Amino acid sequence: MTPMQQWHRYLPTTVVGSYSVPEWLERLKTEYYQRRISAQHLAEIHEVAIKAAVKDQERAGIDIVSDGELRRDNDIDYFLARIPGVRISQRGKADYYDYYEAEVSAPLPEDGTSSLGLAADFDFTRKQTDRPVKFSFTGPFSLSRRIADTAYTDPADLVRALARRLNREARSLADAGATLLQIDEPFLAGYPEQAGLAVEAVNIVTEAVPVTWALHVCYGNRYARPSWEGHYDFLFPSVLDARVDQLVLEFARKGLEDLRLISQYSWQSSLGLGVIDVKSPAVESPELVASRIRRAMEHMDPGRLMINPDCGLRHLAPDVARRKLRAMVAGAAIVRSELGPDVAAPDVVTDHFSGDSHG
């Protein structure tokens, strides 16, 4: 990766994490789980798909790209299958997107010698682009929701143990050169009374890891449908204690009403503003994207806004995902042009987004 990167410091564009999964990749993943192709063959296929996803994001004009999470079957299994102490008795699946049945029957080992392999995943992506890379992983609270736990008297202790394990992996990612890490908590909206525990666990994950941290909370994206409905009131005021630099929320599908919470609770860090509805194939116009950004600017300074889709693009057709990203980039450019020529031009930077890290 070249040392000098050009991207927009005002209203930079990025993705939440996952990218469109082509139909051929879905079939080949399922072929692997039905033992028709080897793990090595699938690994090579994943690398081809990731290179294509990164190139799509670059061509769309995205400032901060991701690997599309294309190695991962879903938001849970990729991590649980690698965490020592999590037992998965049956690793075959009828479909790659199914969840494993996972269990923990003894406290998770606390040694720091094993790796989940995330640093290697990041390093591969970093070598494919000269743009900053966002790397995301599922948070400890959501991971715990898919584990049958007979090891801990208090279920919160499993969440904390998972958080400590993810903290060690985050340190490895930082050592590998990662500068923007995102914790995804897609299950939290289904357990709003647990927001305090989730924030406590997030702070364990981010402890002493000197990167820019983002926290993404959505309402689920299982087969392009929300798992829950509601508003982000449940996050506040608990999330104010989260040691993160950015909160990444969905607004396009749900509407912009919850922006009031940013003002009401004086959220001081940056906001990842969801302006693209990932649950609809309809492609937003750049003007609609621009109008959503302007509404957000009524609640916070544009210097603290990052522009992204509501959630991952996994369930959108590739052409739809590309068109939506182009519309998002164009909408952000419209608003930048309204802010003046100095804001509209990309900056040459050597650091990552955000002035202060909570690592």
GUPA-328191 format. One record per residue (C-alpha): residue number from 1; residue in one letter; z, x, y. Coordinates in steps of 0.02 Angstrom, whole numbers. Layout:
PT   n res      w      u      v
PT NUM   A      Z      X      Y
...
//
This chain:
PT   n res      w      u      v
PT   1   M      0      0      0
PT   2   T    -44     68    170
PT   3   P    106    106    282
PT   4   M     43      7    433
PT   5   Q     22   -181    406
PT   6   Q    -54   -310    522
PT   7   W     22   -483    524
PT   8   H     80   -612    648
PT   9   R    257   -588    708
PT  10   Y    253   -762    786
PT  11   L    229   -904    664
PT  12   P    185   -790    516
PT  13   T    112   -883    368
PT  14   T    168   -865    189
PT  15   V    183   -961     25
PT  16   V    342  -1023    -56
PT  17   G    306   -937   -220
PT  18   S    196  -1012   -355
PT  19   Y      8  -1023   -342
PT  20   S   -118  -1138   -424
PT  21   V   -123  -1113   -613
PT  22   P   -306  -1120   -670
PT  23   E   -341  -1232   -818
PT  24   W   -399  -1082   -921
PT  25   L   -232   -996   -891
PT  26   E   -136  -1151   -943
PT  27   R   -234  -1155  -1107
PT  28   L   -208   -970  -1142
PT  29   K    -21   -979  -1108
PT  30   T     -7  -1121  -1232
PT  31   E   -113  -1023  -1356
PT  32   Y     16   -884  -1345
PT  33   Y    161  -1001  -1381
PT  34   Q     68  -1068  -1530
PT  35   R     46   -886  -1587
PT  36   R   -142   -879  -1572
PT  37   I   -147   -732  -1450
PT  38   S    -32   -581  -1432
PT  39   A     96   -544  -1296
PT  40   Q     -7   -394  -1242
PT  41   H   -163   -500  -1224
PT  42   L    -67   -627  -1120
PT  43   A      5   -489  -1010
PT  44   E   -171   -428   -971
PT  45   I   -226   -606   -931
PT  46   H    -79   -626   -813
PT  47   E   -129   -470   -718
PT  48   V   -305   -535   -692
PT  49   A   -238   -702   -631
PT  50   I   -115   -620   -511
PT  51   K   -251   -511   -435
PT  52   A   -356   -666   -405
PT  53   A   -209   -762   -329
PT  54   V   -169   -620   -209
PT  55   K   -352   -609   -157
PT  56   D   -357   -797   -126
PT  57   Q   -207   -784    -12
PT  58   E   -281   -637     82
PT  59   R   -447   -727    107
PT  60   A   -356   -880    171
PT  61   G   -272   -770    302
PT  62   I    -94   -780    234
PT  63   D     16   -648    317
PT  64   I    146   -627    179
PT  65   V     82   -652      1
PT  66   S    161   -677   -170
PT  67   D    111   -646   -350
PT  68   G     92   -833   -373
PT  69   E    229   -828   -506
PT  70   L     87   -834   -631
PT  71   R    184   -740   -765
PT  72   R    312   -880   -768
PT  73   D    295  -1037   -873
PT  74   N    411  -1136   -760
PT  75   D    554  -1104   -640
PT  76   I    684  -1070   -776
PT  77   D    623   -995   -939
PT  78   Y    556   -830   -874
PT  79   F    732   -783   -819
PT  80   L    840   -858   -956
PT  81   A    734   -774  -1089
PT  82   R    779   -605  -1012
PT  83   I    963   -626   -971
PT  84   P   1076   -544  -1102
PT  85   G   1197   -669  -1177
PT  86   V   1083   -820  -1158
PT  87   R   1030   -879  -1331
PT  88   I    862   -963  -1359
PT  89   S    846  -1005  -1542
PT  90   Q    667  -1071  -1538
PT  91   R    539   -982  -1429
PT  92   G    388  -1082  -1483
PT  93   K    328  -1225  -1373
PT  94   A    204  -1365  -1387
PT  95   D    154  -1329  -1207
PT  96   Y    188  -1176  -1100
PT  97   Y    269  -1280   -962
PT  98   D    405  -1352  -1076
PT  99   Y    583  -1290  -1055
PT 100   Y    670  -1187  -1188
PT 101   E    833  -1251  -1261
PT 102   A    954  -1117  -1201
PT 103   E   1140  -1096  -1234
PT 104   V   1283   -980  -1190
PT 105   S   1423   -973  -1318
PT 106   A   1514   -818  -1251
PT 107   P   1538   -750  -1076
PT 108   L   1385   -657  -1013
PT 109   P   1400   -468  -1028
PT 110   E   1438   -385   -862
PT 111   D   1360   -214   -896
PT 112   G   1223   -161   -778
PT 113   T   1109    -69   -898
PT 114   S    982   -203   -943
PT 115   S    838   -259   -832
PT 116   L    749   -425   -816
PT 117   G    589   -333   -771
PT 118   L    570   -411   -599
PT 119   A    555   -244   -510
PT 120   A    403   -201   -617
PT 121   D    327   -371   -576
PT 122   F    351   -337   -391
PT 123   D    280   -161   -403
PT 124   F    121   -225   -485
PT 125   T     93   -351   -345
PT 126   R    131   -226   -207
PT 127   K     -9   -115   -274
PT 128   Q   -136   -256   -257
PT 129   T   -119   -283    -70
PT 130   D    -84   -201     96
PT 131   R      9   -356    157
PT 132   P    196   -387    146
PT 133   V    247   -467    -19
PT 134   K    376   -604    -39
PT 135   F    459   -602   -210
PT 136   S    556   -755   -267
PT 137   F    669   -796   -412
PT 138   T    766   -949   -468
PT 139   G    945   -954   -410
PT 140   P   1101   -956   -518
PT 141   F   1146  -1137   -490
PT 142   S    977  -1203   -548
PT 143   L    974  -1083   -696
PT 144   S   1144  -1148   -752
PT 145   R   1080  -1328   -757
PT 146   R    967  -1284   -904
PT 147   I   1100  -1199  -1010
PT 148   A   1213  -1282  -1138
PT 149   D   1376  -1194  -1096
PT 150   T   1518  -1180  -1221
PT 151   A   1580  -1011  -1157
PT 152   Y   1665  -1054   -992
PT 153   T   1808  -1176   -965
PT 154   D   1751  -1198   -786
PT 155   P   1560  -1224   -773
PT 156   A   1566  -1140   -603
PT 157   D   1608   -976   -689
PT 158   L   1438   -979   -777
PT 159   V   1353   -999   -607
PT 160   R   1451   -851   -539
PT 161   A   1411   -744   -691
PT 162   L   1225   -782   -672
PT 163   A   1239   -738   -488
PT 164   R   1314   -568   -528
PT 165   R   1172   -535   -649
PT 166   L   1042   -582   -519
PT 167   N   1129   -472   -391
PT 168   R   1100   -321   -503
PT 169   E    917   -370   -521
PT 170   A    900   -391   -333
PT 171   R    966   -214   -309
PT 172   S    830   -152   -427
PT 173   L    699   -248   -327
PT 174   A    761   -171   -165
PT 175   D    755      2   -245
PT 176   A    574    -35   -295
PT 177   G    530    -69   -113
PT 178   A    549   -257    -98
PT 179   T    593   -310     79
PT 180   L    582   -501     71
PT 181   L    670   -589    -73
PT 182   Q    687   -776    -94
PT 183   I    813   -873   -197
PT 184   D    746  -1040   -259
PT 185   E    867  -1182   -295
PT 186   P    753  -1324   -353
PT 187   F    892  -1416   -446
PT 188   L   1019  -1421   -305
PT 189   A    955  -1584   -229
PT 190   G   1003  -1670   -392
PT 191   Y   1183  -1611   -376
PT 192   P   1219  -1626   -190
PT 193   E   1407  -1620   -218
PT 194   Q   1385  -1442   -284
PT 195   A   1312  -1370   -123
PT 196   G   1468  -1268    -89
PT 197   L   1463  -1186   -260
PT 198   A   1278  -1150   -243
PT 199   V   1306  -1065    -75
PT 200   E   1450   -963   -148
PT 201   A   1333   -905   -287
PT 202   V   1194   -864   -164
PT 203   N   1314   -749    -72
PT 204   I   1354   -660   -234
PT 205   V   1168   -632   -264
PT 206   T   1136   -563    -89
PT 207   E   1292   -453    -80
PT 208   A   1251   -274    -28
PT 209   V   1063   -294    -53
PT 210   P    982   -235    111
PT 211   V    827   -345    119
PT 212   T    776   -501    214
PT 213   W    842   -648    113
PT 214   A    768   -823    107
PT 215   L    842   -977     22
PT 216   H    722  -1114    -33
PT 217   V    789  -1288    -69
PT 218   C    669  -1429   -112
PT 219   Y    674  -1595   -204
PT 220   G    589  -1532   -362
PT 221   N    407  -1506   -406
PT 222   R    393  -1552   -589
PT 223   Y    213  -1599   -628
PT 224   A    180  -1622   -441
PT 225   R    315  -1756   -427
PT 226   P    484  -1746   -340
PT 227   S    632  -1750   -457
PT 228   W    746  -1824   -323
PT 229   E    734  -1906   -153
PT 230   G    847  -1898     -2
PT 231   H    883  -1794    151
PT 232   Y    949  -1620    182
PT 233   D   1115  -1682    251
PT 234   F   1197  -1628     87
PT 235   L   1158  -1445    128
PT 236   F   1256  -1449    290
PT 237   P   1376  -1381    341
PT 238   S   1394  -1282    176
PT 239   V   1231  -1186    200
PT 240   L   1294  -1116    366
PT 241   D   1401   -999    261
PT 242   A   1252   -934    162
PT 243   R   1219   -750    196
PT 244   V   1032   -770    209
PT 245   D    906   -738    348
PT 246   Q    798   -889    320
PT 247   L    808  -1066    254
PT 248   V    646  -1130    176
PT 249   L    634  -1320    173
PT 250   E    504  -1454    139
PT 251   F    452  -1568    282
PT 252   A    269  -1615    256
PT 253   R    297  -1740    115
PT 254   K    465  -1804    175
PT 255   G    429  -1810    361
PT 256   L    508  -1715    503
PT 257   E    666  -1818    526
PT 258   D    778  -1685    448
PT 259   L    731  -1561    583
PT 260   R    873  -1642    679
PT 261   L    994  -1549    565
PT 262   I    932  -1381    630
PT 263   S    986  -1431    805
PT 264   Q   1138  -1531    754
PT 265   Y   1216  -1386    658
PT 266   S   1145  -1247    768
PT 267   W   1058  -1156    626
PT 268   Q   1046   -978    694
PT 269   S    934   -891    568
PT 270   S    749   -922    542
PT 271   L    668  -1073    461
PT 272   G    529  -1077    333
PT 273   L    441  -1235    391
PT 274   G    354  -1336    255
PT 275   V    195  -1405    334
PT 276   I     85  -1432    179
PT 277   D    118  -1571     53
PT 278   V     98  -1489   -118
PT 279   K    115  -1655   -211
PT 280   S    -45  -1727   -137
PT 281   P   -223  -1664   -162
PT 282   A   -269  -1724     12
PT 283   V   -303  -1574    124
PT 284   E   -214  -1576    290
PT 285   S   -314  -1543    448
PT 286   P   -268  -1392    553
PT 287   E   -225  -1513    693
PT 288   L    -98  -1602    583
PT 289   V    -20  -1435    536
PT 290   A    -12  -1387    720
PT 291   S     73  -1550    764
PT 292   R    208  -1518    634
PT 293   I    238  -1343    701
PT 294   R    253  -1411    879
PT 295   R    384  -1536    821
PT 296   A    485  -1397    743
PT 297   M    475  -1299    905
PT 298   E    571  -1440    988
PT 299   H    720  -1385    881
PT 300   M    704  -1196    876
PT 301   D    614  -1050    957
PT 302   P    443  -1009    881
PT 303   G    503   -831    855
PT 304   R    617   -897    717
PT 305   L    487  -1000    626
PT 306   M    387   -950    472
PT 307   I    250  -1068    414
PT 308   N    232  -1112    230
PT 309   P    192  -1255    111
PT 310   D    332  -1373     59
PT 311   C    348  -1291   -111
PT 312   G    244  -1197   -239
PT 313   L     58  -1231   -261
PT 314   R     66  -1228   -452
PT 315   H      4  -1404   -483
PT 316   L   -140  -1407   -359
PT 317   A   -319  -1371   -413
PT 318   P   -373  -1196   -358
PT 319   D   -500  -1258   -231
PT 320   V   -374  -1380   -156
PT 321   A   -243  -1242   -144
PT 322   R   -366  -1128    -55
PT 323   R   -417  -1263     69
PT 324   K   -238  -1310    106
PT 325   L   -191  -1129    140
PT 326   R   -341  -1109    256
PT 327   A   -289  -1266    351
PT 328   M   -111  -1201    365
PT 329   V   -170  -1034    434
PT 330   A   -286  -1121    557
PT 331   G   -148  -1239    615
PT 332   A    -30  -1094    648
PT 333   A   -168  -1007    746
PT 334   I   -191  -1160    856
PT 335   V     -8  -1157    907
PT 336   R     -9   -968    932
PT 337   S   -157   -986   1050
PT 338   E    -59  -1114   1150
PT 339   L     85   -990   1166
PT 340   G    -26   -858   1245
PT 341   P   -138   -710   1200
PT 342   D      4   -590   1166
PT 343   V     74   -708   1034
PT 344   A    -96   -750    959
PT 345   A   -139   -569    916
PT 346   P    -72   -495    753
PT 347   D     56   -357    768
PT 348   V     53   -190    679
PT 349   V    223   -175    596
PT 350   T    310    -64    471
PT 351   D    464   -170    441
PT 352   H    492   -343    370
PT 353   F    521   -514    447
PT 354   S    686   -544    537
PT 355   G    788   -437    651
PT 356   D    949   -441    552
PT 357   S    976   -438    365
PT 358   H   1129   -510    283
PT 359   G   1117   -391    134
//
